[in-house]
Amino acid sequence: MTTTAKVAFFKNQFVVDLNDGRHIEQSDLLALAKDLHRAGVNAKDVEYEWRPGFRMITAGQQVALRAALRHQEQKFLGLAIAA
């Protein structure tokens, strides 16, 4: 089963709800990408949402998060192939 993530932004924190009920909060984009990768989320399975009282994630932040997640995926694939 694919794990999906809905990402919002609130008070300088990325707030993520996973479809399996888990919740992640992280202020650092690269650390968030690592947390999402560990949780089994692929870059293509991330959605961005706005909620009342929250700020919308900028296009640049969206691109940066997807790129960081893809980087994590590539690192994992590289390790898996090397093993």
N, C-alpha and C positions, 0 to 999 in steps of 0.2 A: 504494500500500500504506500502510495506517495504521501509524504508529509508536505503540507503547504503552509505558508506563512503570510499573515496579513500584518504589514508594517505601518505604524503611525509614528508621529513625533510629538512629544509632550514635555515641556520644560527641559529642553536640551537633552532629552533621552529618547532613544529609539525604543518604541514599545511594540512588542511582537506577540501576537496570538497565533499559536500553532493549531492546526485542525485536530490534533489529538488532545487538546486541552491544556498543553503546557504554555507557559508565559515567560518571555525573556525581556529584560530591560537592559540596555547597554548605551553608554554615551559615546563610545568609540566605534566608528564604522568598521574598522578592520577586526576588532574584537567581536563585533556582532556577526560578521561574516564567518568567523571561526566557530562561534556558538551555533549559528544556523547550520553550518556544515556538520558539526558534531550531532546535531539533532536530526540530521538526515534530509535537510531541505536542499533541493537543487536550485540553481539560479533561475531556471524557468518557472519555478513553483512559488515565486514571491509576488505578492500583490501589495499595492500601496493604497492606503485608504485614509480618508479624512474623517474625523469624528468631531462632534461639537466640543469646543474647548481645546482641541488639538490644532497643531499647525500642519499643513500639508508638507510632505517631504519634497524638496526641490528636485528638479530634473537632474541636476548634477549629483545630488546625493543618491538618487535612484540608479544612475549609471555607475557611480562609484561602488555601490553595494553589489550590484550584479557582477561587476568586474572582479571585485574582491572574492565573491562566492565562486566565480569561474576559476579564479586563481587557486582557491582551496581545492576545487574539484580536480584541477590539473595536477596539483601537488599529490593528491591522494592517488590518482591514476599512475603517476610516475613512481610512487612508492610501491604500488601494487604490482606494476610491471617489473620493477627491479627485484622484487622478492622471489 
